[in-house]
Amino acid sequence: MLEGGVTGMSVRLSDDRRSGIRYLVHINVRAEWDDEKSGEHVVVDGETENVGPSGALVHLERLPEVGSRVQLTVPGLQGTTLQTVAEVLRLERNPVQPLAALHLLGETDEWRGLVWEHAALLEQQSDEDDEVEH
């Protein structure tokens, strides 16, 4: 486990439909939204599966609805807490690991500098650690 509840793996994902490289790193996050059906304010802690320059795939025990907006908080990363709003693009309702694909609607420059670029460094560290072990 690295700084701020972060773990890194040396897998790089890219896809023509996405805007940039996504890094497979696990970063602690908190998601908040208002459930339209129940009217309940939902707060769920989770972690990223992968991080891109304008969003992330996030593991959450409870999932928001597709098209809804969530307040996403990344606590303590590099000594700073980042809060941003994201839209839910799609869900993976796997009972073992439910995932929400989130696209940022704000603070994208901050996200790139504090989260995405940090994810690249974590991946590089993980790659270097793997090379030392072999």
DSSP file (Angstrom, degrees, kcal/mol; ACC not computed):
  #  RESIDUE AA STRUCTURE BP1 BP2  ACC     N-H-->O    O-->H-N    N-H-->O    O-->H-N    TCO  KAPPA ALPHA  PHI   PSI    X-CA   Y-CA   Z-CA
    1    1 A M              0   0    0      0, 0.0     6,-0.2     0, 0.0     2,-0.1   0.000 360.0 360.0 360.0 129.4    0.0    0.0    0.0
    2    2 A L  B >>  -A    6   0A   0      4,-5.2     4,-1.4     1,-0.2     3,-0.9  -0.340 360.0 -42.0-100.9-176.3    1.4    3.4   -1.0
    3    3 A E  T 34 S+     0   0    0      1,-0.2     3,-0.4     2,-0.2    -1,-0.2  -0.076 122.6  12.0 -47.8 137.6    0.7    6.9    0.1
    4    4 A G  T 34 S-     0   0    0      1,-0.2    24,-0.5    -3,-0.1    -1,-0.2   0.776 133.7 -58.3  67.7  28.8   -2.9    7.9    0.7
    5    5 A G  T <4 S+     0   0    0     -3,-0.9    23,-0.6     1,-0.2     2,-0.4   0.867  97.7 148.2  71.2  35.5   -4.3    4.4    0.5
    6    6 A V  E  <  -AB   2  27A   0     -4,-1.4    -4,-5.2    -3,-0.4     2,-0.4  -0.875  27.0-177.8-111.0 133.9   -3.0    3.8   -3.0
    7    7 A T  E     - B   0  26A   0     19,-2.6    19,-2.8    -2,-0.4     2,-0.3  -0.957  14.0-153.5-122.4 150.1   -1.8    0.6   -4.5
    8    8 A G  E     - B   0  25A   0     -2,-0.4     2,-0.3    17,-0.2    17,-0.2  -0.917  11.1-170.0-126.7 150.7   -0.3    0.3   -8.0
    9    9 A M  E     -     0   0A   0     15,-1.2     2,-1.2    -2,-0.3    15,-0.2  -0.957  31.5-118.9-133.5 153.8   -0.1   -2.4  -10.6
   10   10 A S  E     +     0   0A   0     -2,-0.3     2,-0.5   116,-0.2    15,-0.1  -0.362  69.6 118.1 -94.8  57.4    1.9   -2.3  -13.8
   11   11 A V  E     -     0   0A   0     -2,-1.2    13,-1.9    13,-0.4     2,-0.5  -0.986  44.5-161.4-121.6 129.5   -0.9   -2.7  -16.3
   12   12 A R  E     - B   0  23A   0     -2,-0.5     2,-0.4    11,-0.2    11,-0.2  -0.943   7.3-164.9-112.3 126.5   -1.5    0.1  -18.9
   13   13 A L  E     + B   0  22A   0      9,-2.8     9,-3.1    -2,-0.5     2,-0.3  -0.894  10.7 172.6-110.2 137.8   -4.9    0.1  -20.6
   14   14 A S        +     0   0    0     -2,-0.4     2,-0.3     7,-0.2     7,-0.1  -0.992   4.1 178.3-141.0 152.6   -5.8    2.1  -23.7
   15   15 A D    >   -     0   0    0     -2,-0.3     3,-1.9     5,-0.3     5,-0.3  -0.981  34.9-128.1-153.7 135.7   -8.8    2.1  -25.8
   16   16 A D  T 3  S+     0   0    0     -2,-0.3    -1,-0.1     1,-0.3     4,-0.0   0.756 108.8  59.2 -60.2 -24.9   -9.7    4.2  -28.9
   17   17 A R  T 3  S+     0   0    0      2,-0.1    -1,-0.3    -3,-0.0     2,-0.2   0.621  97.6  75.2 -79.5 -11.8  -13.0    5.2  -27.4
   18   18 A R  S <  S-     0   0    0     -3,-1.9     2,-1.1     2,-0.1    -3,-0.1  -0.645  85.0-120.2-103.2 158.3  -11.2    6.8  -24.4
   19   19 A S  S    S-     0   0    0     -2,-0.2     2,-0.2     2,-0.1    -3,-0.1  -0.559  78.8 -26.6 -98.0  70.5   -9.4   10.0  -24.2
   20   20 A G  S    S-     0   0    0     -2,-1.1    -5,-0.3    -5,-0.3     2,-0.1  -0.485  93.0 -35.8 119.5 173.1   -5.9    8.9  -23.2
   21   21 A I        -     0   0    0     -2,-0.2     2,-0.4    -7,-0.1    -7,-0.2  -0.407  49.3-149.0 -70.3 141.4   -4.1    6.1  -21.3
   22   22 A R  E     -B   13   0A   0     -9,-3.1    -9,-2.8    30,-0.2     2,-0.4  -0.937   8.1-146.4-112.9 137.3   -5.7    4.6  -18.3
   23   23 A Y  E     -BC  12  51A   0     28,-2.8    28,-2.4    -2,-0.4     2,-1.5  -0.877  13.3-130.8-107.8 133.8   -3.6    3.3  -15.5
   24   24 A L  E     +     0   0A   0    -13,-1.9   -15,-1.2    -2,-0.4   -13,-0.4  -0.662  56.0 136.0 -84.7  90.2   -4.6    0.3  -13.4
   25   25 A V  E     -B    8   0A   0     -2,-1.5     2,-0.7   -17,-0.2   -17,-0.2  -0.968  52.1-128.9-136.1 151.0   -4.1    1.6   -9.9
   26   26 A H  E     +B    7   0A   0    -19,-2.8   -19,-2.6    -2,-0.3     2,-0.4  -0.895  32.3 170.6-107.2 111.0   -6.2    1.4   -6.8
   27   27 A I  E     -B    6   0A   0     -2,-0.7    21,-2.1   -21,-0.2   -21,-0.2  -0.973  36.0-114.0-121.8 131.9   -6.9    4.8   -5.1
   28   28 A N  E     +D   47   0A   0    -23,-0.6     2,-0.3   -24,-0.5    19,-0.3  -0.408  43.4 170.9 -65.1 137.3   -9.3    5.3   -2.3
   29   29 A V  E     -D   46   0A   0     17,-2.4    17,-2.7    45,-0.2     2,-0.4  -0.920  26.9-142.9-139.9 165.1  -12.3    7.4   -3.2
   30   30 A R  E     -DE  45  73A   0     43,-2.3    43,-2.9    -2,-0.3     2,-0.4  -1.000  15.0-162.8-130.0 133.6  -15.7    8.5   -1.7
   31   31 A A  E     -DE  44  72A   0     13,-3.0    13,-2.8    -2,-0.4     2,-0.4  -0.947   6.8-175.6-117.7 138.4  -18.8    8.9   -3.9
   32   32 A E  E     +DE  43  71A   0     39,-1.8    39,-3.1    -2,-0.4     2,-0.3  -0.993  13.6 147.9-132.8 139.6  -21.9   10.8   -2.8
   33   33 A W  E     -D   42   0A   0      9,-1.9     9,-3.5    -2,-0.4     2,-0.6  -0.981  45.2-107.9-159.5 164.7  -25.2   11.2   -4.6
   34   34 A D  E     -D   41   0A   0     35,-0.3     2,-0.6    -2,-0.3     7,-0.2  -0.901  32.6-132.5 -99.9 121.1  -28.9   11.7   -4.0
   35   35 A D     >  -     0   0    0      5,-3.2     4,-2.7    -2,-0.6     5,-0.2  -0.621  12.9-155.8 -73.6 116.0  -30.9    8.5   -4.9
   36   36 A E  T  4 S+     0   0    0     -2,-0.6    -1,-0.2     1,-0.2    -2,-0.0   0.834  88.4  50.6 -66.0 -33.1  -33.8    9.8   -7.0
   37   37 A K  T  4 S+     0   0    0      1,-0.2    -1,-0.2     3,-0.1    -2,-0.0   0.932 126.0  22.1 -72.0 -45.9  -36.1    6.8   -6.2
   38   38 A S  T  4 S-     0   0    0      2,-0.1    -2,-0.2     0, 0.0    -1,-0.2   0.657  93.6-130.2 -96.9 -17.6  -35.7    6.9   -2.4
   39   39 A G     <  +     0   0    0     -4,-2.7     2,-0.2     1,-0.3    -3,-0.1   0.484  59.3 145.1  78.2   2.2  -34.7   10.5   -1.9
   40   40 A E        -     0   0    0     -5,-0.2    -5,-3.2    -6,-0.1     2,-0.7  -0.472  53.5-128.9 -75.8 141.1  -31.8    9.2    0.3
   41   41 A H  E     -D   34   0A   0     -7,-0.2     2,-0.4    -2,-0.2    -7,-0.2  -0.844  31.1-154.7 -88.0 119.7  -28.4   10.9    0.3
   42   42 A V  E     -D   33   0A   0     -9,-3.5    -9,-1.9    -2,-0.7     2,-0.4  -0.814  17.0-176.2-104.5 133.6  -25.9    8.1   -0.3
   43   43 A V  E     +D   32   0A   0     -2,-0.4     2,-0.4   -11,-0.2   -11,-0.2  -0.990  11.8 173.5-127.9 121.4  -22.3    8.1    0.8
   44   44 A V  E     -D   31   0A   0    -13,-2.8   -13,-3.0    -2,-0.4     2,-0.3  -0.993  22.1-145.9-133.8 130.5  -20.1    5.2   -0.3
   45   45 A D  E     +D   30   0A   0     -2,-0.4    16,-0.6   -15,-0.2   -15,-0.2  -0.721  37.6 139.1 -89.1 146.2  -16.3    4.6    0.1
   46   46 A G  E     -DF  29  60A   0    -17,-2.7   -17,-2.4    -2,-0.3     2,-0.3  -0.812  39.4-112.3-158.7-161.4  -14.6    2.7   -2.7
   47   47 A E  E     -DF  28  59A   0     12,-1.4    12,-3.2   -19,-0.3   -19,-0.2  -0.993  29.0-101.7-151.1 153.7  -11.5    2.5   -4.8
   48   48 A T  E     - F   0  58A   0    -21,-2.1    10,-0.3    -2,-0.3     3,-0.1  -0.421  15.4-166.4 -73.5 148.3  -10.5    3.0   -8.4
   49   49 A E  E    S-     0   0A   0      8,-3.9     2,-0.3     1,-0.5     9,-0.2   0.754  81.5  -5.2 -94.2 -43.2  -10.0    0.0  -10.7
   50   50 A N  E     - F   0  57A   0      7,-1.2     7,-2.0   -26,-0.2    -1,-0.5  -0.984  66.7-143.1-149.9 157.9   -8.3    2.2  -13.3
   51   51 A V  E     -CF  23  56A   0    -28,-2.4   -28,-2.8    -2,-0.3     5,-0.2  -0.981  16.0-178.9-128.5 129.0   -7.8    6.0  -13.8
   52   52 A G  E >   - F   0  55A   0      3,-3.1     3,-0.7    -2,-0.4   -30,-0.2  -0.645  45.6 -95.4-115.8 177.3   -7.9    8.0  -17.0
   53   53 A P  T 3  S+     0   0    0      0, 0.0    59,-0.2     0, 0.0    63,-0.1   0.685 122.7  23.8 -69.4 -17.2   -7.3   11.7  -17.7
   54   54 A S  T 3  S-     0   0    0      1,-0.1    50,-2.6    57,-0.1     2,-0.3   0.133 129.6 -10.5-135.5  22.5  -11.0   12.5  -17.5
   55   55 A G  E <   -FG  52 103A   0     -3,-0.7    -3,-3.1    48,-0.3     2,-0.3  -0.991  56.1-125.8 170.8-172.3  -12.5    9.7  -15.4
   56   56 A A  E     -FG  51 102A   0     46,-1.7    46,-3.2    -2,-0.3     2,-0.6  -0.991  20.9-119.4-157.5 157.4  -12.2    6.4  -13.6
   57   57 A L  E     -FG  50 101A   0     -7,-2.0    -8,-3.9    -2,-0.3    -7,-1.2  -0.945  44.1-164.8 -99.9 121.4  -13.7    3.0  -13.3
   58   58 A V  E     -FG  48 100A   0     42,-2.8    42,-2.5    -2,-0.6     2,-0.6  -0.919  21.0-137.3-122.8 132.1  -14.6    2.8   -9.6
   59   59 A H  E     +FG  47  99A   0    -12,-3.2   -12,-1.4    -2,-0.4     2,-0.4  -0.771  33.4 169.2 -83.9 119.0  -15.5   -0.1   -7.3
   60   60 A L  E     -F   46   0A   0     38,-1.7   -14,-0.1    -2,-0.6     3,-0.0  -0.998  37.9-141.2-132.3 136.2  -18.5    0.9   -5.1
   61   61 A E  S    S+     0   0    0    -16,-0.6     2,-0.4    -2,-0.4    -1,-0.1   0.822  98.5  36.8 -64.6 -30.6  -20.5   -1.5   -2.9
   62   62 A R  S    S-     0   0    0     36,-0.1    -1,-0.1    -3,-0.1   -18,-0.0  -0.986  84.9-145.1-123.8 134.8  -23.6    0.5   -3.9
   63   63 A L        -     0   0    0     -2,-0.4     2,-0.1    36,-0.0     3,-0.1  -0.793   3.9-137.5-106.4 140.1  -24.1    1.9   -7.4
   64   64 A P        -     0   0    0      0, 0.0     2,-0.2     0, 0.0   -29,-0.1  -0.293  40.9 -85.9 -76.3 173.8  -25.7    5.1   -8.6
   65   65 A E    >   -     0   0    0      1,-0.1     3,-1.9     4,-0.1    23,-0.3  -0.548  47.5 -95.9 -81.8 148.5  -28.0    5.1  -11.6
   66   66 A V  T 3  S+     0   0    0      1,-0.3    23,-0.2    -2,-0.2    -1,-0.1  -0.411 113.4  25.1 -59.6 136.0  -26.5    5.5  -15.1
   67   67 A G  T 3  S+     0   0    0     21,-2.9    -1,-0.3     1,-0.3    22,-0.1   0.218  96.8 120.0  91.1 -14.0  -26.8    9.2  -16.1
   68   68 A S    <   -     0   0    0     -3,-1.9    20,-2.6    20,-0.1     2,-0.4  -0.309  61.3-121.4 -78.7 167.6  -26.8   10.4  -12.5
   69   69 A R  E     - H   0  87A   0     18,-0.2     2,-0.4   -35,-0.1   -35,-0.3  -0.899  24.6-167.4-112.6 140.4  -24.1   12.8  -11.1
   70   70 A V  E     - H   0  86A   0     16,-2.9    16,-2.6    -2,-0.4     2,-0.7  -0.936  24.7-126.3-125.1 148.8  -22.0   12.0   -8.1
   71   71 A Q  E     -EH  32  85A   0    -39,-3.1   -39,-1.8    -2,-0.4     2,-0.5  -0.862  33.3-159.8 -87.9 117.1  -19.7   14.1   -6.0
   72   72 A L  E     -EH  31  84A   0     12,-3.3    12,-2.5    -2,-0.7     2,-0.4  -0.892   8.4-170.5-107.1 126.9  -16.3   12.2   -6.1
   73   73 A T  E     -EH  30  83A   0    -43,-2.9   -43,-2.3    -2,-0.5    10,-0.2  -0.965  12.4-165.9-119.0 131.2  -13.8   12.9   -3.4
   74   74 A V  E >   - H   0  82A   0      8,-2.9     8,-2.1    -2,-0.4     3,-0.5  -0.914  25.0-152.4-112.4 100.0  -10.2   11.6   -3.5
   75   75 A P  E 3   -     0   0A   0      0, 0.0     6,-0.2     0, 0.0   -47,-0.1  -0.528  60.2  -7.9 -83.3 138.4   -8.9   12.1    0.1
   76   76 A G  E >  S+     0   0A   0     -2,-0.2     3,-1.5     1,-0.2     2,-0.5   0.504  75.8 156.3  70.3   8.1   -5.3   12.7    1.1
   77   77 A L  E X  S- H   0  80A   0      3,-0.9     3,-1.9    -3,-0.5    -1,-0.2  -0.576  82.6 -13.4 -73.5 121.8   -3.7   12.1   -2.3
   78   78 A Q  T 3  S-     0   0    0     -2,-0.5    -1,-0.3     1,-0.3     3,-0.1   0.821 128.6 -59.9  54.5  35.0   -0.3   13.9   -2.3
   79   79 A G  T <  S+     0   0    0     -3,-1.5     2,-0.4     1,-0.2    -1,-0.3   0.557 120.2  99.8  75.9   8.2   -1.5   15.8    0.9
   80   80 A T  E <   -H   77   0A   0     -3,-1.9    -3,-0.9    34,-0.1     2,-0.5  -0.956  64.4-140.2-128.4 143.9   -4.5   17.3   -1.0
   81   81 A T  E     -     0   0A   0     -2,-0.4     2,-0.5    -5,-0.2    -3,-0.0  -0.919  19.4-158.1-103.1 127.0   -8.2   16.3   -1.1
   82   82 A L  E     -H   74   0A   0     -8,-2.1    -8,-2.9    -2,-0.5     2,-0.4  -0.890   8.2-172.5-105.9 131.5   -9.8   16.6   -4.5
   83   83 A Q  E     +H   73   0A   0     -2,-0.5     2,-0.3   -10,-0.2   -10,-0.2  -0.985  16.6 154.3-121.5 135.6  -13.5   17.0   -4.9
   84   84 A T  E     -H   72   0A   0    -12,-2.5   -12,-3.3    -2,-0.4     2,-0.4  -0.954  39.7-113.1-150.9 165.8  -15.2   16.9   -8.3
   85   85 A V  E     -H   71   0A   0     -2,-0.3    20,-3.4   -14,-0.2    21,-1.0  -0.886  34.1-177.2-105.9 137.5  -18.5   16.1  -10.0
   86   86 A A  E     -HI  70 104A   0    -16,-2.6   -16,-2.9    -2,-0.4     2,-0.4  -0.960  21.3-132.0-134.4 151.6  -18.7   13.1  -12.3
   87   87 A E  E     -HI  69 103A   0     16,-3.0    16,-2.5    -2,-0.3     2,-0.7  -0.838  25.7-121.1-101.1 140.8  -21.4   11.6  -14.5
   88   88 A V  E     + I   0 102A   0    -20,-2.6   -21,-2.9    -2,-0.4    14,-0.2  -0.730  32.1 176.5 -82.7 114.3  -22.1    7.8  -14.4
   89   89 A L  E     -     0   0A   0     12,-3.0     2,-0.3    -2,-0.7    -1,-0.2   0.862  61.7 -15.9 -86.5 -40.7  -21.6    6.5  -17.9
   90   90 A R  E     - I   0 101A   0     11,-0.9    11,-2.7   -25,-0.1     2,-0.3  -0.979  58.1-136.2-159.4 164.0  -22.1    2.8  -17.3
   91   91 A L  E     - I   0 100A   0     -2,-0.3     2,-0.5     9,-0.2     9,-0.2  -0.943   3.8-154.4-127.4 149.5  -22.3    0.2  -14.6
   92   92 A E  E     - I   0  99A   0      7,-2.7     7,-2.5    -2,-0.3     2,-1.0  -0.950  13.5-162.6-119.1 106.4  -20.9   -3.3  -14.2
   93   93 A R        +     0   0    0     -2,-0.5     7,-0.0     5,-0.2     3,-0.0  -0.205  28.8 154.1 -89.5  45.5  -23.3   -5.0  -11.8
   94   94 A N        -     0   0    0     -2,-1.0     3,-0.2     3,-0.4    -2,-0.1  -0.626  42.1-142.6 -70.5 121.9  -21.0   -7.9  -10.9
   95   95 A P  S    S+     0   0    0      0, 0.0    -1,-0.2     0, 0.0    -2,-0.0   0.808  99.8  49.3 -60.2 -28.8  -22.1   -9.0   -7.3
   96   96 A V  S    S+     0   0    0      1,-0.2    -2,-0.0    -3,-0.0    -3,-0.0   0.867 133.0   8.4 -77.3 -37.3  -18.4   -9.6   -6.3
   97   97 A Q  S    S-     0   0    0     -3,-0.2    -3,-0.4     2,-0.0    -1,-0.2  -0.609  73.3-162.9-147.9  81.5  -17.2   -6.3   -7.6
   98   98 A P        -     0   0    0      0, 0.0   -38,-1.7     0, 0.0     2,-0.3  -0.472  17.5-165.4 -68.1 135.3  -19.8   -3.7   -8.7
   99   99 A L  E     -GI  59  92A   0     -7,-2.5    -7,-2.7   -40,-0.2     2,-0.4  -0.928  16.6-160.3-127.7 146.4  -18.2   -1.0  -10.8
  100  100 A A  E     -GI  58  91A   0    -42,-2.5   -42,-2.8    -2,-0.3     2,-0.7  -0.995  15.5-142.0-123.9 128.3  -19.2    2.5  -12.1
  101  101 A A  E     -GI  57  90A   0    -11,-2.7   -12,-3.0    -2,-0.4   -11,-0.9  -0.815  26.7-164.9 -87.9 119.0  -17.6    4.2  -15.0
  102  102 A L  E     -GI  56  88A   0    -46,-3.2   -46,-1.7    -2,-0.7     2,-0.5  -0.889  14.1-162.2-113.9 135.1  -17.3    7.9  -14.1
  103  103 A H  E     -GI  55  87A   0    -16,-2.5   -16,-3.0    -2,-0.4   -48,-0.3  -0.971  27.5-121.1-114.6 124.7  -16.6   10.8  -16.5
  104  104 A L  E     - I   0  86A   0    -50,-2.6   -18,-0.3    -2,-0.5     3,-0.1  -0.360  25.2-177.5 -68.0 139.6  -15.5   14.1  -14.8
  105  105 A L  S    S+     0   0    0    -20,-3.4     2,-0.3     1,-0.2   -19,-0.2   0.491  70.4  19.5-109.3 -11.2  -17.6   17.2  -15.4
  106  106 A G  S    S+     0   0    0    -21,-1.0    -1,-0.2     1,-0.1     5,-0.1  -0.956 107.9  32.5-151.2 167.9  -15.4   19.5  -13.4
  107  107 A E     >  +     0   0    0     -2,-0.3     4,-2.6     1,-0.1     5,-0.2   0.801  62.4 151.0  54.7  35.3  -11.9   20.0  -12.0
  108  108 A T  H  >  +     0   0    0      2,-0.2     4,-2.6     1,-0.2     5,-0.2   0.870  69.2  51.9 -67.9 -34.9  -10.3   18.0  -14.9
  109  109 A D  H  > S+     0   0    0      2,-0.2     4,-2.2     1,-0.2    -1,-0.2   0.928 112.4  45.9 -64.8 -43.2   -7.0   19.9  -14.7
  110  110 A E  H  > S+     0   0    0      2,-0.2     4,-3.3     1,-0.2     5,-0.4   0.910 112.1  52.1 -63.4 -42.5   -6.8   19.2  -11.0
  111  111 A W  H  X>S+     0   0    0     -4,-2.6     4,-2.5     1,-0.2     5,-2.2   0.931 110.4  47.9 -58.9 -47.4   -7.7   15.5  -11.6
  112  112 A R  I  <>S+     0   0    0     -4,-2.6     5,-2.8     3,-0.2     6,-0.3   0.916 118.5  40.4 -61.1 -43.3   -5.0   15.2  -14.3
  113  113 A G  I  <5S+     0   0    0     -4,-2.2    -2,-0.2    -5,-0.2    -1,-0.2   0.898 126.8  30.0 -74.9 -41.0   -2.4   16.7  -12.0
  114  114 A L  I  <5S+     0   0    0     -4,-3.3    -3,-0.2    -5,-0.2    -2,-0.2   0.791 135.6  15.4 -92.0 -29.7   -3.3   15.1   -8.7
  115  115 A V  I  X5S+     0   0    0     -4,-2.5     4,-2.4    -5,-0.4    -3,-0.2   0.836 124.5  41.6-112.2 -58.4   -4.7   11.8   -9.7
  116  116 A W  I  ><S+     0   0    0     -5,-2.2     4,-1.8     2,-0.2    -4,-0.2   0.933 119.6  42.8 -64.7 -48.3   -4.0   10.7  -13.3
  117  117 A E  H  ><S+     0   0    0     -5,-2.8     4,-1.8    -6,-0.3    -1,-0.2   0.871 114.6  52.3 -66.1 -34.9   -0.3   11.9  -13.4
  118  118 A H  H  > S+     0   0    0     -6,-0.3     4,-2.5     1,-0.2    -1,-0.2   0.885 105.8  55.0 -65.8 -37.5    0.2   10.4   -9.9
  119  119 A A  H  X S+     0   0    0     -4,-2.4     4,-2.4     1,-0.2    -2,-0.2   0.885 105.2  53.1 -61.4 -38.8   -1.3    7.1  -11.2
  120  120 A A  H  X S+     0   0    0     -4,-1.8     4,-2.3     2,-0.2    -1,-0.2   0.908 109.5  48.4 -62.7 -41.5    1.3    7.1  -14.0
  121  121 A L  H  X S+     0   0    0     -4,-1.8     4,-2.7     2,-0.2    -2,-0.2   0.901 110.3  51.4 -65.2 -40.4    4.1    7.5  -11.4
  122  122 A L  H  X S+     0   0    0     -4,-2.5     4,-2.4     2,-0.2    -2,-0.2   0.908 110.1  49.3 -62.7 -41.0    2.6    4.7   -9.3
  123  123 A E  H  X S+     0   0    0     -4,-2.4     4,-2.6     2,-0.2    -2,-0.2   0.918 110.8  49.9 -63.8 -42.5    2.6    2.5  -12.3
  124  124 A Q  H  X S+     0   0    0     -4,-2.3     4,-2.5     2,-0.2    -2,-0.2   0.916 110.9  49.7 -61.8 -43.5    6.2    3.4  -13.1
  125  125 A Q  H  X S+     0   0    0     -4,-2.7     4,-2.5     1,-0.2    -1,-0.2   0.913 110.9  49.8 -59.9 -43.0    7.2    2.6   -9.5
  126  126 A S  H  X S+     0   0    0     -4,-2.4     4,-2.3     2,-0.2    -2,-0.2   0.904 109.9  50.5 -64.1 -41.5    5.4   -0.7   -9.7
  127  127 A D  H  X S+     0   0    0     -4,-2.6     4,-2.0     2,-0.2    -1,-0.2   0.915 111.5  48.3 -61.0 -43.5    7.2   -1.6  -13.0
  128  128 A E  H  X S+     0   0    0     -4,-2.5     4,-1.8     1,-0.2    -2,-0.2   0.891 110.4  51.4 -65.0 -39.5   10.5   -0.7  -11.4
  129  129 A D  H  X S+     0   0    0     -4,-2.5     4,-1.7     1,-0.2    -1,-0.2   0.892 109.1  51.2 -63.2 -39.8    9.7   -2.8   -8.3
  130  130 A D  H  X S+     0   0    0     -4,-2.3     4,-1.3     1,-0.2    -2,-0.2   0.891 108.5  51.8 -63.9 -39.8    8.8   -5.8  -10.6
  131  131 A E  H  < S+     0   0    0     -4,-2.0    -1,-0.2     1,-0.2    -2,-0.2   0.877 108.1  51.3 -65.5 -37.4   12.1   -5.4  -12.5
  132  132 A V  H  < S+     0   0    0     -4,-1.8    -1,-0.2     1,-0.2    -2,-0.2   0.865 108.0  53.0 -67.2 -36.2   14.1   -5.5   -9.2
  133  133 A E  H  <        0   0    0     -4,-1.7    -1,-0.2     1,-0.2    -2,-0.2   0.786 360.0 360.0 -70.0 -27.4   12.3   -8.7   -8.1
  134  134 A H     <        0   0    0     -4,-1.3    -1,-0.2    -3,-0.2    -2,-0.2   0.455 360.0 360.0 -93.4 360.0   13.2  -10.5  -11.3
